[in-house]
């Protein structure tokens, strides 16, 4: 009997040890669904590939070198990451390692520290051209940030039949952050350039892997914080005279931002007809006078705003909410995380950022003090899926968006019981 119990105990210990070892080798991947994830959060039917592209936008204003109101021209480099429906051979894992950094360039208090984290995509996998072409989604990060800031969302959308392109905005990433003037000027210009490049690379006969894979005539733009500032402008919202004045102070007297201001030829022209929808996470600028009533009237595309009710960077009552209310010519929704602050868009903090001894800022750049970040990721996946499926694929997803203003105990379509802390507003064009 003693030997039998000893054998059983040894078996249990070995089994537990094997389970622990297996759990340690199985990577945690941001964006994986929690048990209470809403209905549209889990990944779709497509396998996902990922590739890095290096692009160059010629003849751009080098605003960092502006002097006496003039800026020399330069060829602006951009790195983008592309996630896409892929064909993955049997036996190959749909996994990758993203190379990221924490910290800030040229900041001794926050030195740049490389790290990696896992993703559910296969690097350089063959594209699933036979199932395409797929709508295009362009993603723009905050200041500073990187093209890997929202992989939970970019991978998820690719698995649902989209080609997703996230931009490293030069002079605005952790590795190369520079004067704010570059971010103010280049966000909408980068977005439009990448749209044109994706259309070119996807054309029939192109030597790119994107040929026949991407349908740029069905495009949506997603932006977070300063990315939201940029995508709203691309969507037709013109910058205010105060924004032009602020830019001029920061950019050596240059008033180049007037080219994207309300009333400028670019903003009087119809919005690029390829762009069908805008999603703006915590868009910046209202509290600083970057937007005004006249400029916001130019936004006419269907728009989903996503915000924290206590946003401490872009502001809520006098910031994001006023942008939502001022966009009177757009069919618009606003999802609010009650009591959340600014970080309603990024990946949940990964293991490298949770290590003891790191500066608190590295954690706080991703962390949301009032919410579980993984839950936010899942909820964003759900609503972004609903919104893009409606506007880019014609799916009847309005039931997920046309909901009571406040969720109470999971009564919203697609949510499990005990869901609380969310609000959804909807306003139709005047």
VOPAGU-2260 file (C-alpha; in pm, 1 decimal, decimal comma):
REM VOPAGU-2260
SITE   aa  ch    i         X         Y         Z
SITE  UNK   A    0       0,0       0,0       0,0
SITE  UNK   A    1     282,8     240,2      91,4
SITE  UNK   A    2     454,4     178,0    -241,0
SITE  UNK   A    3     125,3     231,1    -425,9
SITE  UNK   A    4      73,9     570,1    -258,5
SITE  UNK   A    5     436,9     663,3    -320,8
SITE  UNK   A    6     400,3     574,5    -689,1
SITE  UNK   A    7      80,5     777,6    -713,4
SITE  UNK   A    8     245,5    1075,4    -543,8
SITE  UNK   A    9     544,8    1053,7    -777,6
SITE  UNK   A   10     312,5    1036,2   -1080,5
SITE  UNK   A   11     123,8    1345,7    -965,3
SITE  UNK   A   12     446,1    1539,9    -906,5
SITE  UNK   A   13     578,2    1445,5   -1248,8
SITE  UNK   A   14     245,1    1534,2   -1412,2
SITE  UNK   A   15     234,6    1872,8   -1243,4
SITE  UNK   A   16     597,0    1934,7   -1338,5
SITE  UNK   A   17     522,6    1847,7   -1701,0
SITE  UNK   A   18     220,8    2081,3   -1699,1
SITE  UNK   A   19     429,3    2364,1   -1558,3
SITE  UNK   A   20     701,5    2304,4   -1816,5
SITE  UNK   A   21     443,4    2302,5   -2095,4
SITE  UNK   A   22     283,7    2623,5   -1969,8
SITE  UNK   A   23     627,2    2786,8   -1959,0
SITE  UNK   A   24     694,5    2697,2   -2322,8
SITE  UNK   A   25     349,0    2802,5   -2444,7
SITE  UNK   A   26     381,1    3175,8   -2513,8
SITE  UNK   A   27     136,0    3430,2   -2379,9
SITE  UNK   A   28      17,1    3628,5   -2677,0
SITE  UNK   A   29    -153,1    3962,7   -2636,3
SITE  UNK   A   30    -500,9    3951,0   -2781,1
SITE  UNK   A   31    -579,8    3592,2   -2690,8
SITE  UNK   A   32    -944,7    3584,9   -2576,0
SITE  UNK   A   33   -1034,8    3574,5   -2209,9
SITE  UNK   A   34   -1326,4    3347,6   -2108,7
SITE  UNK   A   35   -1559,2    3649,2   -2096,0
SITE  UNK   A   36   -1448,0    3797,7   -2428,9
SITE  UNK   A   37   -1743,0    3931,2   -2629,9
SITE  UNK   A   38   -1872,1    3740,5   -2929,6
SITE  UNK   A   39   -1669,2    3897,9   -3211,3
SITE  UNK   A   40   -1336,3    3911,4   -3025,1
SITE  UNK   A   41   -1192,1    3565,2   -3112,0
SITE  UNK   A   42    -981,2    3527,1   -3423,8
SITE  UNK   A   43   -1134,1    3446,6   -3759,1
SITE  UNK   A   44   -1092,2    3158,6   -4001,0
SITE  UNK   A   45    -777,4    3275,8   -4183,7
SITE  UNK   A   46    -420,1    3194,8   -4092,3
SITE  UNK   A   47    -202,0    3503,1   -4061,5
SITE  UNK   A   48     127,8    3597,1   -4223,5
SITE  UNK   A   49     338,5    3901,5   -4144,2
SITE  UNK   A   50     605,9    4090,6   -4337,1
SITE  UNK   A   51     806,8    4409,5   -4296,5
SITE  UNK   A   52     827,6    4661,5   -4580,1
SITE  UNK   A   53    1058,2    4960,7   -4619,6
SITE  UNK   A   54     897,7    5250,1   -4807,0
SITE  UNK   A   55    1021,6    5593,6   -4915,3
SITE  UNK   A   56     805,3    5900,8   -4966,5
SITE  UNK   A   57    1010,1    6136,5   -5189,1
SITE  UNK   A   58    1021,8    6513,8   -5172,7
SITE  UNK   A   59     875,5    6569,9   -4827,7
SITE  UNK   A   60     933,9    6874,1   -4608,8
SITE  UNK   A   61    1212,6    6803,1   -4359,7
SITE  UNK   A   62    1042,9    7001,7   -4088,7
SITE  UNK   A   63    1311,4    6921,6   -3830,3
SITE  UNK   A   64    1550,0    7135,4   -4036,5
SITE  UNK   A   65    1308,5    7422,8   -4094,7
SITE  UNK   A   66    1457,0    7770,5   -4055,8
SITE  UNK   A   67    1316,9    8114,6   -4121,7
SITE  UNK   A   68     987,6    7962,1   -4227,9
SITE  UNK   A   69    1134,8    7726,6   -4486,4
SITE  UNK   A   70    1202,6    7352,9   -4475,5
SITE  UNK   A   71    1429,1    7163,6   -4716,6
SITE  UNK   A   72    1294,5    6859,3   -4899,6
SITE  UNK   A   73    1400,4    6504,5   -4819,3
SITE  UNK   A   74    1302,7    6148,1   -4901,5
SITE  UNK   A   75    1106,2    6036,6   -4597,9
SITE  UNK   A   76    1165,6    5672,3   -4497,5
SITE  UNK   A   77     881,8    5468,7   -4348,5
SITE  UNK   A   78     883,7    5115,0   -4213,5
SITE  UNK   A   79     551,3    4934,4   -4213,4
SITE  UNK   A   80     437,1    4595,3   -4091,1
SITE  UNK   A   81     182,6    4404,0   -4297,9
SITE  UNK   A   82     -42,4    4131,0   -4157,1
SITE  UNK   A   83    -245,3    3936,0   -4412,2
SITE  UNK   A   84    -444,2    3614,4   -4470,0
SITE  UNK   A   85    -187,6    3346,8   -4544,6
SITE  UNK   A   86    -140,8    2985,2   -4644,5
SITE  UNK   A   87      64,9    2813,7   -4377,6
SITE  UNK   A   88     207,4    2469,5   -4452,4
SITE  UNK   A   89     106,7    2188,8   -4221,3
SITE  UNK   A   90     349,6    2153,0   -3935,2
SITE  UNK   A   91     457,8    2517,9   -3929,2
SITE  UNK   A   92     353,7    2712,7   -3621,6
SITE  UNK   A   93     157,7    3033,9   -3661,1
SITE  UNK   A   94     396,3    3214,4   -3426,8
SITE  UNK   A   95     651,4    3492,9   -3450,3
SITE  UNK   A   96     867,7    3714,2   -3229,4
SITE  UNK   A   97     827,6    4090,0   -3256,2
SITE  UNK   A   98    1136,5    4299,2   -3182,7
SITE  UNK   A   99    1038,3    4605,0   -2983,2
SITE  UNK   A  100    1207,0    4856,2   -2755,7
SITE  UNK   A  101    1101,3    5034,2   -2441,3
SITE  UNK   A  102    1229,8    5375,1   -2339,4
SITE  UNK   A  103    1287,6    5683,9   -2552,0
SITE  UNK   A  104    1565,5    5785,7   -2787,5
SITE  UNK   A  105    1805,9    6044,5   -2641,4
SITE  UNK   A  106    1649,5    6024,2   -2294,7
SITE  UNK   A  107    1897,7    5910,1   -2023,9
SITE  UNK   A  108    1614,1    5862,2   -1774,9
SITE  UNK   A  109    1444,7    5616,9   -2012,8
SITE  UNK   A  110    1720,4    5441,5   -2210,0
SITE  UNK   A  111    1617,2    5238,7   -2513,0
SITE  UNK   A  112    1605,3    4870,3   -2415,1
SITE  UNK   A  113    1530,2    4602,4   -2677,2
SITE  UNK   A  114    1293,8    4316,1   -2599,0
SITE  UNK   A  115    1081,8    4063,7   -2785,9
SITE  UNK   A  116     729,2    3937,8   -2745,4
SITE  UNK   A  117     526,5    3666,1   -2911,5
SITE  UNK   A  118     270,0    3703,8   -3187,1
SITE  UNK   A  119      32,1    3465,8   -3362,3
SITE  UNK   A  120     148,3    3507,6   -3722,6
SITE  UNK   A  121     408,2    3338,0   -3941,6
SITE  UNK   A  122     688,4    3556,8   -4072,9
SITE  UNK   A  123     696,2    3574,8   -4456,5
SITE  UNK   A  124     418,2    3317,7   -4501,4
SITE  UNK   A  125     271,1    3278,0   -4848,0
SITE  UNK   A  126     -31,1    3503,9   -4912,5
SITE  UNK   A  127    -377,3    3352,1   -4955,0
SITE  UNK   A  128    -436,1    3523,3   -5289,2
SITE  UNK   A  129    -698,0    3270,7   -5394,0
SITE  UNK   A  130    -934,3    3387,6   -5118,2
SITE  UNK   A  131    -877,7    3758,5   -5185,0
SITE  UNK   A  132    -872,6    4039,2   -5250,5
SITE  UNK   A  133    -920,5    4164,0   -4896,3
SITE  UNK   A  134   -1006,4    4512,7   -4766,3
SITE  UNK   A  135    -723,2    4730,0   -4638,6
SITE  UNK   A  136    -682,1    4864,9   -4284,0
SITE  UNK   A  137    -410,2    5122,0   -4205,8
SITE  UNK   A  138    -304,8    5162,3   -3839,8
SITE  UNK   A  139    -131,6    5466,2   -3690,1
SITE  UNK   A  140      31,0    5459,6   -3344,1
SITE  UNK   A  141      58,9    5723,7   -3071,8
SITE  UNK   A  142     347,7    5960,6   -2989,2
SITE  UNK   A  143     581,0    5795,9   -2925,8
SITE  UNK   A  144     492,6    5442,9   -3029,6
SITE  UNK   A  145     560,1    5183,6   -3294,9
SITE  UNK   A  146     396,7    4966,9   -3555,2
SITE  UNK   A  147     379,2    4688,6   -3293,6
SITE  UNK   A  148     175,0    4887,8   -3041,9
SITE  UNK   A  149    -154,8    4714,6   -3128,9
SITE  UNK   A  150     -62,4    4366,2   -3248,9
SITE  UNK   A  151    -359,7    4220,5   -3059,0
SITE  UNK   A  152    -577,6    4404,4   -3310,2
SITE  UNK   A  153    -368,4    4386,0   -3627,8
SITE  UNK   A  154    -331,2    4007,7   -3608,2
SITE  UNK   A  155    -696,1    3964,2   -3515,6
SITE  UNK   A  156    -820,3    4163,3   -3813,3
SITE  UNK   A  157    -593,4    3979,5   -4056,3
SITE  UNK   A  158    -741,7    3651,6   -3934,0
SITE  UNK   A  159   -1083,6    3788,6   -4028,9
SITE  UNK   A  160    -993,6    3865,9   -4388,4
SITE  UNK   A  161    -820,4    4205,3   -4394,7
SITE  UNK   A  162    -478,2    4322,5   -4506,4
SITE  UNK   A  163    -357,4    4532,0   -4213,4
SITE  UNK   A  164     -68,9    4778,0   -4240,0
SITE  UNK   A  165      77,4    4945,0   -3929,4
SITE  UNK   A  166     313,1    5237,6   -3979,2
SITE  UNK   A  167     630,6    5326,4   -3791,7
SITE  UNK   A  168     594,2    5703,7   -3818,6
SITE  UNK   A  169     950,1    5826,4   -3863,2
SITE  UNK   A  170    1064,3    6068,0   -3587,9
SITE  UNK   A  171     774,0    5952,3   -3373,8
SITE  UNK   A  172     879,7    5604,5   -3257,7
SITE  UNK   A  173    1053,1    5499,1   -2937,5
SITE  UNK   A  174    1375,3    5456,0   -3135,6
SITE  UNK   A  175    1381,8    5794,1   -3307,3
SITE  UNK   A  176    1138,0    6027,4   -3131,3
SITE  UNK   A  177    1208,7    6387,7   -3228,7
SITE  UNK   A  178    1039,1    6726,6   -3225,9
SITE  UNK   A  179     659,6    6721,6   -3200,8
SITE  UNK   A  180     645,0    6931,2   -3518,6
SITE  UNK   A  181     721,3    6621,1   -3727,3
SITE  UNK   A  182     429,3    6435,2   -3573,6
SITE  UNK   A  183     192,4    6728,1   -3622,0
SITE  UNK   A  184     280,0    6759,3   -3989,9
SITE  UNK   A  185     342,1    6405,4   -4106,0
SITE  UNK   A  186      67,7    6190,3   -3956,3
SITE  UNK   A  187    -197,0    6246,1   -4227,0
SITE  UNK   A  188      67,3    6263,8   -4500,6
SITE  UNK   A  189     213,2    5926,6   -4397,5
SITE  UNK   A  190    -134,1    5770,3   -4391,9
SITE  UNK   A  191    -218,3    5889,9   -4741,7
SITE  UNK   A  192     119,2    5786,9   -4880,3
SITE  UNK   A  193      86,1    5435,6   -4737,2
SITE  UNK   A  194    -262,7    5405,0   -4885,9
SITE  UNK   A  195    -126,4    5493,2   -5229,2
SITE  UNK   A  196     168,5    5257,5   -5190,1
SITE  UNK   A  197     -55,1    4969,5   -5087,5
SITE  UNK   A  198    -275,4    5032,4   -5389,8
SITE  UNK   A  199      30,9    5035,9   -5615,1
SITE  UNK   A  200     185,1    4722,1   -5467,7
SITE  UNK   A  201    -147,8    4537,5   -5483,3
SITE  UNK   A  202    -212,7    4611,5   -5849,6
SITE  UNK   A  203    -237,2    4329,7   -6098,9
SITE  UNK   A  204     107,4    4247,2   -6234,0
SITE  UNK   A  205     292,2    4394,0   -5935,3
SITE  UNK   A  206     600,3    4192,0   -5830,1
SITE  UNK   A  207     496,9    4235,8   -5466,3
SITE  UNK   A  208     344,6    3956,1   -5257,5
SITE  UNK   A  209      49,0    4195,0   -5224,5
SITE  UNK   A  210     -47,4    4166,8   -5592,9
SITE  UNK   A  211    -411,2    4063,1   -5604,4
SITE  UNK   A  212    -424,1    4026,8   -5225,5
SITE  UNK   A  213    -535,3    4373,0   -5117,2
SITE  UNK   A  214    -834,6    4579,1   -5229,4
SITE  UNK   A  215    -743,5    4938,4   -5147,1
SITE  UNK   A  216   -1079,1    5061,2   -5278,5
SITE  UNK   A  217   -1218,2    4937,5   -4944,1
SITE  UNK   A  218    -995,4    5103,3   -4685,6
SITE  UNK   A  219   -1037,4    5197,6   -4320,3
SITE  UNK   A  220    -801,0    5403,5   -4105,7
SITE  UNK   A  221    -736,2    5332,4   -3737,1
SITE  UNK   A  222    -541,7    5578,7   -3522,7
SITE  UNK   A  223    -454,6    5607,3   -3154,2
SITE  UNK   A  224    -387,0    5939,7   -2979,8
SITE  UNK   A  225    -169,3    6128,3   -3231,1
SITE  UNK   A  226    -264,6    5856,0   -3476,4
SITE  UNK   A  227    -626,7    5956,5   -3411,8
SITE  UNK   A  228    -530,2    6318,7   -3477,4
SITE  UNK   A  229    -396,1    6209,6   -3816,1
SITE  UNK   A  230    -677,5    5981,6   -3931,7
SITE  UNK   A  231    -945,8    6236,9   -3849,0
SITE  UNK   A  232    -767,4    6484,2   -4074,2
SITE  UNK   A  233    -741,7    6230,6   -4355,6
SITE  UNK   A  234   -1112,7    6169,5   -4303,6
SITE  UNK   A  235   -1188,5    6537,0   -4374,2
SITE  UNK   A  236   -1154,6    6718,7   -4039,6
SITE  UNK   A  237    -941,7    7028,3   -4098,3
SITE  UNK   A  238    -697,1    7168,5   -3846,2
SITE  UNK   A  239    -781,5    7500,4   -3681,7
SITE  UNK   A  240    -597,4    7834,2   -3720,4
SITE  UNK   A  241    -472,7    7779,3   -3364,8
SITE  UNK   A  242    -318,3    7447,5   -3473,1
SITE  UNK   A  243    -136,5    7621,9   -3758,1
SITE  UNK   A  244      -9,1    7883,4   -3513,2
SITE  UNK   A  245     110,1    7618,1   -3266,3
SITE  UNK   A  246     289,6    7434,5   -3544,6
SITE  UNK   A  247     457,6    7753,8   -3662,7
SITE  UNK   A  248     604,5    7808,6   -3315,2
SITE  UNK   A  249     746,2    7455,5   -3308,0
SITE  UNK   A  250     867,7    7439,3   -3667,7
SITE  UNK   A  251    1105,5    7728,5   -3718,3
SITE  UNK   A  252     834,4    7962,0   -3843,6
SITE  UNK   A  253     701,6    7722,0   -4108,0
SITE  UNK   A  254     327,2    7730,8   -4163,9
SITE  UNK   A  255     321,1    7408,4   -4368,3
SITE  UNK   A  256      38,9    7268,7   -4154,6
SITE  UNK   A  257    -197,2    7515,6   -4324,4
SITE  UNK   A  258    -199,2    7270,9   -4617,1
SITE  UNK   A  259    -414,0    7038,9   -4399,8
SITE  UNK   A  260    -614,5    7313,2   -4227,2
SITE  UNK   A  261    -987,0    7374,7   -4261,4
SITE  UNK   A  262   -1059,4    7563,3   -4581,7
SITE  UNK   A  263    -736,7    7457,0   -4754,2
SITE  UNK   A  264    -764,3    7309,7   -5105,9
SITE  UNK   A  265    -680,4    6962,6   -4971,7
SITE  UNK   A  266    -962,0    6977,3   -4718,6
SITE  UNK   A  267   -1212,4    7139,0   -4955,4
SITE  UNK   A  268   -1162,2    6852,1   -5199,4
SITE  UNK   A  269   -1371,1    6538,3   -5150,8
SITE  UNK   A  270   -1219,5    6280,2   -4918,7
SITE  UNK   A  271   -1043,3    5995,5   -5098,2
SITE  UNK   A  272   -1329,9    5769,3   -5203,2
SITE  UNK   A  273   -1127,3    5457,5   -5121,3
SITE  UNK   A  274   -1157,8    5538,4   -4750,6
SITE  UNK   A  275   -1485,6    5403,6   -4615,0
SITE  UNK   A  276   -1450,5    5434,4   -4236,5
SITE  UNK   A  277   -1243,1    5586,4   -3955,4
SITE  UNK   A  278   -1169,6    5451,5   -3607,7
SITE  UNK   A  279   -1014,6    5702,1   -3367,2
SITE  UNK   A  280    -886,8    5580,0   -3031,0
SITE  UNK   A  281    -843,9    5868,9   -2784,0
SITE  UNK   A  282    -775,3    6129,3   -3056,5
SITE  UNK   A  283    -560,3    6418,0   -2937,0
SITE  UNK   A  284    -592,7    6791,6   -2984,5
SITE  UNK   A  285    -928,8    6935,5   -2875,7
SITE  UNK   A  286    -804,6    7065,0   -2541,5
SITE  UNK   A  287    -514,9    7237,7   -2722,0
SITE  UNK   A  288    -736,4    7410,5   -2978,4
SITE  UNK   A  289    -624,2    7189,7   -3267,8
SITE  UNK   A  290    -987,8    7130,4   -3362,9
SITE  UNK   A  291   -1274,4    7374,9   -3391,3
SITE  UNK   A  292   -1635,0    7361,0   -3506,8
SITE  UNK   A  293   -1556,8    7458,5   -3864,1
SITE  UNK   A  294   -1283,4    7200,2   -3907,2
SITE  UNK   A  295   -1481,5    6915,1   -3752,7
SITE  UNK   A  296   -1768,4    6974,1   -3995,3
SITE  UNK   A  297   -1543,4    6831,4   -4265,6
SITE  UNK   A  298   -1554,0    6481,4   -4115,8
SITE  UNK   A  299   -1825,5    6301,2   -4309,7
SITE  UNK   A  300   -1710,9    5939,5   -4303,2
SITE  UNK   A  301   -1860,4    5682,8   -4064,6
SITE  UNK   A  302   -1647,6    5710,2   -3751,5
SITE  UNK   A  303   -1606,8    5505,7   -3435,1
SITE  UNK   A  304   -1449,8    5690,6   -3142,4
SITE  UNK   A  305   -1311,5    5484,5   -2853,1
SITE  UNK   A  306   -1220,3    5667,5   -2533,4
SITE  UNK   A  307   -1151,5    5644,8   -2162,9
SITE  UNK   A  308   -1393,2    5849,7   -1956,3
SITE  UNK   A  309   -1103,9    5988,8   -1749,8
SITE  UNK   A  310    -853,7    6036,5   -2033,1
SITE  UNK   A  311    -559,9    6229,4   -1888,8
SITE  UNK   A  312    -378,1    6299,0   -2216,5
SITE  UNK   A  313    -639,5    6386,1   -2479,1
SITE  UNK   A  314    -908,1    6479,3   -2226,9
SITE  UNK   A  315   -1261,5    6345,7   -2230,0
SITE  UNK   A  316   -1537,9    6599,3   -2153,7
SITE  UNK   A  317   -1338,8    6885,3   -2307,7
SITE  UNK   A  318   -1149,1    6663,3   -2548,2
SITE  UNK   A  319   -1266,9    6345,8   -2721,8
SITE  UNK   A  320   -1632,4    6391,6   -2637,1
SITE  UNK   A  321   -1629,9    6741,4   -2787,9
SITE  UNK   A  322   -1470,0    6606,1   -3106,5
SITE  UNK   A  323   -1746,0    6343,7   -3125,2
SITE  UNK   A  324   -2016,0    6606,7   -3069,8
SITE  UNK   A  325   -1858,0    6851,4   -3315,1
SITE  UNK   A  326   -1836,7    6606,6   -3605,5
SITE  UNK   A  327   -2193,7    6694,1   -3694,9
SITE  UNK   A  328   -2177,7    6570,1   -4054,5
SITE  UNK   A  329   -2060,1    6216,7   -3972,2
SITE  UNK   A  330   -2255,4    5909,2   -3870,6
SITE  UNK   A  331   -2056,1    5844,2   -3556,7
SITE  UNK   A  332   -2038,1    5621,0   -3252,6
SITE  UNK   A  333   -1842,3    5666,5   -2931,6
SITE  UNK   A  334   -1751,8    5375,2   -2705,1
SITE  UNK   A  335   -1644,6    5488,7   -2359,0
SITE  UNK   A  336   -1459,3    5285,5   -2098,2
SITE  UNK   A  337   -1595,6    5439,6   -1779,1
SITE  UNK   A  338   -1315,6    5557,4   -1546,9
SITE  UNK   A  339   -1042,0    5452,1   -1791,1
SITE  UNK   A  340    -764,9    5693,2   -1877,9
SITE  UNK   A  341    -572,4    5728,5   -2203,9
SITE  UNK   A  342    -442,5    5375,4   -2263,5
SITE  UNK   A  343    -750,3    5222,1   -2424,9
SITE  UNK   A  344    -571,1    5111,8   -2743,7
SITE  UNK   A  345    -228,2    4950,9   -2679,3
SITE  UNK   A  346    -136,8    4589,3   -2622,0
SITE  UNK   A  347    -159,0    4467,9   -2265,3
SITE  UNK   A  348     184,5    4496,5   -2098,4
SITE  UNK   A  349     402,5    4197,8   -2187,5
SITE  UNK   A  350     640,6    4012,4   -1954,8
SITE  UNK   A  351     944,6    4225,2   -2045,0
SITE  UNK   A  352     768,4    4540,3   -1928,3
SITE  UNK   A  353     664,3    4379,6   -1598,5
SITE  UNK   A  354    1018,8    4307,6   -1480,7
SITE  UNK   A  355    1112,0    4455,6   -1139,6
SITE  UNK   A  356    1340,9    4755,0   -1147,7
SITE  UNK   A  357    1223,6    4906,8   -1473,8
SITE  UNK   A  358    1123,6    5273,1   -1473,6
SITE  UNK   A  359     753,6    5303,1   -1395,3
SITE  UNK   A  360     697,4    5495,3   -1719,2
SITE  UNK   A  361     768,4    5182,4   -1926,0
SITE  UNK   A  362     478,1    5004,0   -1758,6
SITE  UNK   A  363     249,0    5307,4   -1749,2
SITE  UNK   A  364     288,5    5358,9   -2123,3
SITE  UNK   A  365      77,8    5044,4   -2171,2
SITE  UNK   A  366    -109,2    5002,7   -1842,5
SITE  UNK   A  367    -464,7    5115,8   -1774,0
SITE  UNK   A  368    -514,3    5178,4   -1401,0
SITE  UNK   A  369    -891,6    5127,7   -1395,1
SITE  UNK   A  370    -933,1    4829,2   -1626,9
SITE  UNK   A  371    -788,3    4489,9   -1713,7
SITE  UNK   A  372    -589,9    4562,7   -2031,1
SITE  UNK   A  373    -656,0    4217,4   -2178,7
SITE  UNK   A  374   -1028,4    4277,4   -2137,4
SITE  UNK   A  375    -997,6    4613,1   -2314,2
SITE  UNK   A  376    -811,9    4437,9   -2599,1
SITE  UNK   A  377   -1094,3    4183,8   -2635,4
SITE  UNK   A  378   -1366,9    4448,5   -2628,5
SITE  UNK   A  379   -1182,2    4653,7   -2890,0
SITE  UNK   A  380   -1151,2    4344,8   -3111,2
SITE  UNK   A  381   -1526,5    4293,6   -3083,7
SITE  UNK   A  382   -1634,2    4645,7   -3173,8
SITE  UNK   A  383   -1369,5    4708,0   -3439,3
SITE  UNK   A  384   -1470,3    4378,6   -3602,7
SITE  UNK   A  385   -1834,9    4485,3   -3600,3
SITE  UNK   A  386   -1765,4    4833,8   -3738,2
SITE  UNK   A  387   -1525,0    4730,9   -4014,1
SITE  UNK   A  388   -1734,7    4431,2   -4113,4
SITE  UNK   A  389   -2028,0    4665,5   -4161,7
SITE  UNK   A  390   -1847,3    4935,3   -4360,0
SITE  UNK   A  391   -1588,4    4735,5   -4554,3
SITE  UNK   A  392   -1768,5    4405,8   -4609,5
SITE  UNK   A  393   -2136,5    4493,6   -4593,7
SITE  UNK   A  394   -2202,1    4267,5   -4295,6
SITE  UNK   A  395   -2516,7    4343,6   -4097,3
SITE  UNK   A  396   -2338,0    4415,7   -3770,0
SITE  UNK   A  397   -2540,5    4714,4   -3655,1
SITE  UNK   A  398   -2699,1    4517,9   -3372,5
SITE  UNK   A  399   -2358,9    4517,2   -3200,2
SITE  UNK   A  400   -2334,5    4896,0   -3224,7
SITE  UNK   A  401   -2692,2    5018,2   -3192,1
SITE  UNK   A  402   -2715,0    4928,6   -2824,8
SITE  UNK   A  403   -2851,1    5099,0   -2510,7
SITE  UNK   A  404   -2624,9    5379,8   -2396,7
SITE  UNK   A  405   -2499,0    5187,2   -2091,5
SITE  UNK   A  406   -2422,2    4818,2   -2062,5
SITE  UNK   A  407   -2580,5    4666,6   -1754,2
SITE  UNK   A  408   -2502,4    4308,5   -1656,1
SITE  UNK   A  409   -2417,0    4205,8   -2010,1
SITE  UNK   A  410   -2738,4    4305,2   -2185,4
SITE  UNK   A  411   -2556,9    4429,0   -2497,3
SITE  UNK   A  412   -2563,0    4187,4   -2793,7
SITE  UNK   A  413   -2254,4    3969,0   -2796,5
SITE  UNK   A  414   -2160,6    4027,5   -2430,5
SITE  UNK   A  415   -2160,5    3770,7   -2153,9
SITE  UNK   A  416   -2327,3    3839,7   -1815,6
SITE  UNK   A  417   -2165,4    4076,6   -1564,4
SITE  UNK   A  418   -2032,3    4314,3   -1829,8
SITE  UNK   A  419   -2028,1    4664,9   -1682,7
SITE  UNK   A  420   -1847,1    4995,0   -1718,4
SITE  UNK   A  421   -1914,6    5061,8   -2087,8
SITE  UNK   A  422   -2113,8    5331,8   -2263,3
SITE  UNK   A  423   -2201,7    5367,3   -2631,0
SITE  UNK   A  424   -2328,3    5685,6   -2789,7
SITE  UNK   A  425   -2453,8    5725,0   -3146,4
SITE  UNK   A  426   -2522,2    6043,9   -3339,9
SITE  UNK   A  427   -2640,5    6068,6   -3699,0
SITE  UNK   A  428   -2541,3    6348,7   -3936,6
SITE  UNK   A  429   -2732,8    6674,9   -3889,5
